[in-house]
Each structure stands twice: as C-alpha cells, then as structure tokens.
C-alpha cells in the first residue's frame, strides 16, 4: 500500500537524479549559458547578408564588436549582445536591421492544446529564441506545472510564490480589496457582501510584491520569463478555493491585469506556454492572449484531440462571457473574449510519411488558411535538442553535420517567419484604431 508519503519519497530520489542530469546538460556550475554564434550564422542566417559583405563592413569600422576568433583564426564568434549592437549600427544598403516594432504594448501569443506531447513547450521555446535572434525583446510565461519551458530557459530553483499561482493569489487579494472598498449598495439599497481573505493567504505578503518580482532573467539577455515549478501544480485546487472565497473575482483576467501593469515598451513579444488542460491557468493564458497558436501532432488521435480542445475552449469562454457579464471592472478586460487570430501548426511532421501528409491535407481542408503552411519537421537534430533541454538555435552546428543542423533550423525558421508575417499586421492594427489587420496586410502586399 502506498500513500502520499511514498510518492514524496520517490520525488526526493528523482530530484537527486534531476540535479545530476542538469549538471550534465548545463555547465559544471549548474547554470545554463548561451553559446556564441559564428560569423556565418550572424551574416547569413540572422542578418540575411552575404558573408563577404559582412566581413567588409566589419573591416571598414574597427569600432564594431569584433567577436572572438577561433584558435585557427578562420571564424569569429559573437555573443547575442554583440549581435544586437551590430544590428543597431549596421545598415546594409541603407536598410535598418532592427525588427519592426509597432507602437503600443507587446503582442501576446498563447500556445495551447490540452493534448500532451503536441509540442507546446517546443514551439514556445523555439519561437522565443527565434524572436530574440530577430532582435525582439521577449517575455515568456510558463503556465505548465511541468515547467519544461522554465527548465529549458535554465531556471531550476523557483518557489511557487513567484509563479502564475503567486500572480493569481496577489490578484485575488487586490481585486477583493478593491471590491470591498468600492461604493456599496445598489439602487435597491441592498449592500454587497464584504469578502474576507484568510490570513493563510494574506500573510504570504504576495499583495505587496511588485510585478517585476515575478519575472526572472534567462541565459538569453533579451528573454525574461515568469517561471513555473512542480509545486505550482496545486494552482488549480487553490484557484477553486479562491473562487469560493470570492465568487465575484474574475479569476480568468488575473494574468491580463498583471501584464497591463507592465511598461508598454519593456518587451515586444510575449509567449504563453499552456498546460495540457483547460483549467484556471490555461484560461488565464487564452484570455490574456491576442493570438492563439494551437500545435498538434500529425496523427488522427491528435486531430481528434485538437477538435475536442477547440470545442471545449469555446464552451468555457462562452460560459465566462455569460457568467461574468457586467461584473468586470472598467479596465482593459473585456467580454466576450476576442482573438486577433487563431492558427494551427502541425508538429513532429515527417514529409516522407504518407499518413502525415494525408493528415496535413485533412487539417487544411477543415481549417483552411488558419493552418500554418510550414509544419515543424521531426528531425534527428530536433530530437537531440529536446534531450538536452535546448532549442535548435542553442545547439552548436559543429556537434553534428552542418546540413543536419541547418535542416532542423530551417524548419523552425519557416514556422517562426510565418508566425511573424501573421502577427505583424495584427499588432499594427491592434495599436492603431484607424487600421484593420486586413488593410495593413493589403498595404504590405501592395
């Protein structure tokens, strides 16, 4: 017979092994570091510039970051900070290398599907890294208690108070206090009940934390993360308790309210990695998101699960729209929830697999232009990067054949480029009421 004590003992043993694995995966100091990027990568893959042109510009201006030279003197290697300095200063043919950044707040994308193994964390990690190499400042929010994204970002020692749970508990206290301090009573003279939050919650002091206290730096200098941890799994139970304490608390808008407190210009893109379930955390993610990205494997069961997911998500959002109609504070949260766009992305795709090609065609017939044209291919390099809690962008191409590495990177590059092309017109229109996303897109095509 086994109880929770036995499970705790098993976890303790596993944590010891986890620490050893982490040392093998990261550095001997148990800290994940970001590698340097070769002049070939910087010129051709990041800046889209001919290598000889890049070398010529470097030679013409000795004040530019020179990177580090290999022992044989053949290749220079640059840090991401040096790459971003070069991006700001180089202007090939008079064209800026800085990415387009519409005015207003950061664009938010939730990567969600309640099917485990659909590739949510993989897509979130690769999109974040691709965006950083594109010159954007990125914030990731890890809603998944499995914390795969947090671990892949190098964060391993996280307390549950500094996760999404802490943000939701802080929001509960603050929203309840605001409700209690609001003018009481209605036209009929009936007073609204005072809501009391137990000291077991208020004594944690979460209500006094600043928004920046929940955000941690990563090994990428332009990527930050609101991390998750295994102990954050109880957020679903805690959130149910919180709703009981205050049924008027719009729990699903906690993350949206949190993000609205951030400076508009601190980050450019925000990615949410959602748990494989429709619950309090995932509803916070989709409600705060501007665009919903739904990854799915290329099999029938994945298609079936994805169909169920969008149906259940639709029902959940509809219930919220009716259940909380008229009760939200007059801030940026609105009901019913509106997405700028919804996209489907096939992952683990094998071009030579007849079933995968047939399922890609089936997805396309149902979802039309909402299906990304470039699925993420399953390659040996992708499998290897996953084993080492890294993206393909973090893998050194010298650890494998360059063609193997480049094929894997090319697949994610195409997926990210398609995301970027979809996102930018929406971002422009979202922050400019005189535009619509369709008009912006038409203007760009012209």
N, C-alpha and C positions, 0 to 999 in steps of 0.2 A: 504494500500500500504506500502511495506517495502523496505528499501534501505540498503546500506552497514552500515549506522549508526545504524539501528535497529539490524543488525547482531552483530555489535561491542558491543552494549548494552547487548545482550544476552550472548556474550562471557564473558563480565565482571562479570555478575551474575554467570556464570558457573565457572569462575576462583575462586570465593569466596568459592563455594561449593567444588571445587577441593582441595583447601587448607585444608578445614575441613576433607575431606576424607583422605588426605595424613597424617594428624595428627593421624587419627585412624589406618592407615595402618603402618606407620613408628613409630618412637618414639615421645614422647611429644615435643622434640626439633625439630621435623620435619626433622629428619635425620635418614636415613636407616642404621642400624647396622647389622653386620654379627654375627649370633649366634655361640656358641661353639659346638663342636662335641664330642659325648660321646666316651669313650674308646672302646665300642663295634663297633661303626661306624669306628673309626680310624683303629682298628686292622683288622676287617673282611671285611668291605666294601671299605676302602681306601687303606690299605696296603696288603689286602688278606692274613692275618696272623691269626693263631689261637689266641683266647683271652688269654689263659694261657701262650702261648709263649710270647705274647706281655707284659703281666704282669711280666713275669720272666725277660725279658730284661730291663724293667723299674726298677725292684728291684735291678738288678745287677749293674746298673750305676746310682748313685744318682745325677750325673751332667746333666742328661737328663731333658728336660722340664717335670714337674710333672702335669701340668694342674691344674684345680680347682676341689676340691672334693665336692660332694653333701652334704647337711646337714646330711643325714643319713649315709654318708660315703661309700655308695655302688658303686658309679660310679664317674669316673673322666671325666672332660670335657676340651677339648683342643681348643685353638684358631688356626686359619689357619697358623699363623706364627709359633706356636709351632709344628704343624703338619709338616711343611716344614723343621724345624730343625731336628725333628725325622727322616724325610725321608732322610736327608743328612747323618745322623750319624748311623742309624740302618742298619745292613747288615745281614738279616736272611740267614743262610746257605751260607754266603759269597757273597750273591747277593745284588747288589745295588737296592734301591727303587726309584732311580731317573728315570724319564721317558727318553726314547731315544730321543736325540736331534741331528739330522744331522747337519753338518757344513753348513754355508751359512745363508741366510736371512730367516725370518719367512715364514711359509706356509699360504697362503691366501685362504679362502673359502667364496664364495658368496652364501647366502641362498636367493633364488629368485623365484618368481612366481607372475604374475600380478593378481592372484585371491586373493581377500581379504579373510581373515579367514582361509588361508591354513596352518597357523601355523609357519610362517617365524620367527616372533619375539620369539615365544615359543621355537622353535628349536635353534635359535641363543643364547638365554639366557641359556638354559639347556646345550648346548654344551660348552659354555664358562665356566659355573660353573663346569661341569664335568671335563673339561680340567684343570682348576685350582686345583681341588682336585686330579688330576692325577699328579700334580707337574709342570705343564706348566705355563709360563707367557703369558698372553692373552691380546690382544688389540681388542676391538670391534669398529666397525664404523657403526653408525646409519644413514642410508641414508633416513629413512622414516620420513617425516614431522609429522606423528602422534606421533613420539618419544616414542613409547611403550617401546622399549628396554632401552632408556635413563632413563625413569621414573622407570623402573624395576630395574635399576642399582643405583637408588637413586638420580639421577640428575634431579632437577626440576627448577632451576633458570639458564637458559642458554640463552645467547644472540646469535642472528643469525650470528653475525660476526665470532663466534667460532664454527660454524657447517661446514658441507660439502660446503655450499654456500660460506663461507669465504675462504675455501681452493681453490674453483674454481675461485673466483674473484682474489685471490692472484696469482694463476697460469696464469690467463689471462694477468694480468699486467706484470708479469715476462717474459712470453713467447713472448708477444708483444714487450717488450723492447729488448729481445734477437734478435727477427727478425729485428727490426729497426736498431740494432747495427751490424748486420751481413754484410759481404761484399755485396755491392749492384750490381745489374745488372746481366745479363746473357750473353751467347755467342753472342747474337744478339745486345747487348748493351742496351736493354730495362731495365729500372730501375723498381724495385719492389716498390709499393706504400708504403709510410710511414703510419703507423696505429696510430691514436691518441685515447687515452683512456680518456673519460671525467673526469673532476675534481671531479664530484659527486662520482666516483668510487675510484680514486687515493687518494682523500682527506681522505678516511676512514683509510688510513695507513695500510691496510692489507698486502701490499707488504713488509712491514718491520717486520711483525710478524715472529717469529721463528716457526719451525714445532711443537715444544713442547707446544706452546701457544694454540694449538687446541685440546690437549689431556688432559683429566681430570681423576683424580683417582676416584675409586668407593669404596664402602664399602667392597669389596674384595681386600686384599692387593696386589694380583698378577694379578688383572684385571684393565685395563685402558680403556677409551672409548673416541672416537670422537663423541660427543653427537649431537642430533638433537633437534629441538624445533618447536612449532607450526608455528612460524613466518618464518621458513625455507621453508614453502610451496611455496613461491614465487621464489624459485631457478629455477624452470622450465621456468618462464617468464624471469627472469634475464639472464639465460643462452642463451635463444633465442636472447635477446638483445646483449649479448656479441658476439655471432657468427656473428651478423650483423656488429658489430664494427670491427671484425677481422675474416673474413671467413677462413683464413688460420690457425686459432687457433684450435689445435687438442683437443677439449673440453673433449673428452671421455678418454683422457690419463691423466687428471689433478690429479686424485687420485693416479694413478700409479706413476706419477712423485713425488708426495708428499711422498708416502711410500718409494720410493727409496732413499729419503734423510734421512731416519731413520737409526740408527745403526743396523747392521745385528743381533746383539746379544741382543738387548734390549727386544724383545718379541720372543715367539716361534710360537704361532698360532694367526692368525688374522681372525676374522669373520666379514662379512658384512651382515647387516640386510637391505634388499632392500625394496623399496616402492612397492605397488601393481600396478605397471605400468611400461611400457617400456618408459623411458624418459632419460633426461640428467643425473640424479642421478644414476638410475639403470644401465645405460650404463657405467658409471664410475666404478661402482662396478664390473660388469662382466668383464670389460676389465682389471681390476687390479687383478682379481682372478686367482688362479692356478686351483681351482676345483669349479665346480658349483653344489650346492646341491639344488634340487627342491622338496620342500614339497608339498603334495597335500592331500586333504581330500579323503575319500574312496567312494565317490559317482560318479554317471555318469556325473553330471554337472562339478564336479571338474576335472574329467578325460578329458572332452571336453575342459575346460579352459586351462588345462595344455598342451594339444595338440596344442591349439592356441598359447600359450605362447612360446613354443619352436620354432614354425614356424615363428612367428613374430620376435623373438630374432635372429633367423638365418638370416632373411632378413635384419634386422638392422645391424648386424655385417658384412654381405656381402656388404651392401651399404657403410659402413665405409671403408672397405678394398679397394673398388674401388675409392671412393670419395677422400680419403686421401693418395692414393698410391704415394709413393715417396716424400711426403711432411713432414713426421715426422722427427724430429731431430734424429741424430745418437746417441740415448741413448738406454735405456733398453726397450723402447716401440717398439713393432713390429706388423706388419700387414701381413697377416690376423691373427686375434686373435686365439691363440691355448690354449685349456684347457688340463691340465694333465688328467682330468677325469670329467665325468658328472654322477651324481647319483640322483635317485628319491627316496623319502621317504614318505610313507603314514603316515598321522597323524589322530588323533581323531578316531582311529581304535577300533572297538568293536569285539573281537574274536567270540562272540556268534551271531553276526548279519550276516545273510545269504548273504545280499547284499554286505556287506563289504568284506566278504570272496570271493565272486564272482568277485568283482572289484579288489581285490588284485591279483587274478589269471589272470584277464584281463591285468592289468599293467605288470605282469610278462611275459605274452606271447608277449607283444609288446616290452618292454624294456629289457627283459632278465636279465643278470647279472648286469645291470645298476640299477635295483630296489633293494633297501635295503631289506634284508631278514627279518629284525625285525622292523615292523611298531611301531609307538608310540601309545600306547593304551590310550583311553579315560577312565579315572577312576575318582571317586569322589575326590580323593586327588589332581589330576591334575586340576580339575575344581576349587577346593578350592584355590590352589596356584595361579591360574590365577586371581582370585578375589582380592587377596592381593598383586598383582604385584610382585610375588616371584616365584622362581623355587622350584621344589620339594626338591632340595638339601638344600634350605634355611628353609624349613618347619621343625619344631620340631616334631619328630615322637610321642612325648608324647601328642600332641594335637589331636591325633586320635589313632586308633588301630595300633599297630606296623605292622601288616600284611597288612593293607590298604596302609600305607606309603611305606612299602617295595615293594609292588607290583608296585606302581607307579614309585618308584625309579628304580626298576629293568628294567622297560620298557625303561626308558631313558638311563640307564647304557648300555643296549644291543645296543641301537641306537648309542650311543657315541662310544662304543667299536668297532662296525662295521665301523663307520667313521674313527676311529684311525687306524684300520687294513688296510683300503683302503688308507689312507693318507700317512702313514709312508713310504711305498715303493716308492711312488711318490715323496715325499720330499727328500729321499735319492738320487734318480735318477736325480732330478731337479738340485741338487747342486754338482753332480759328473758326468761329461760328459762321463766318461768311462763306466757308468752303464745305463741300461734301467730299467724302472719300472718293466717290465716283468721278467728281470733277477734277480732283487732284490727280487721280490716276490717268484720266484722259489727257490732261495737260502735259503730264510727263511723257506719255506716249507720243504726243504731237511734237 
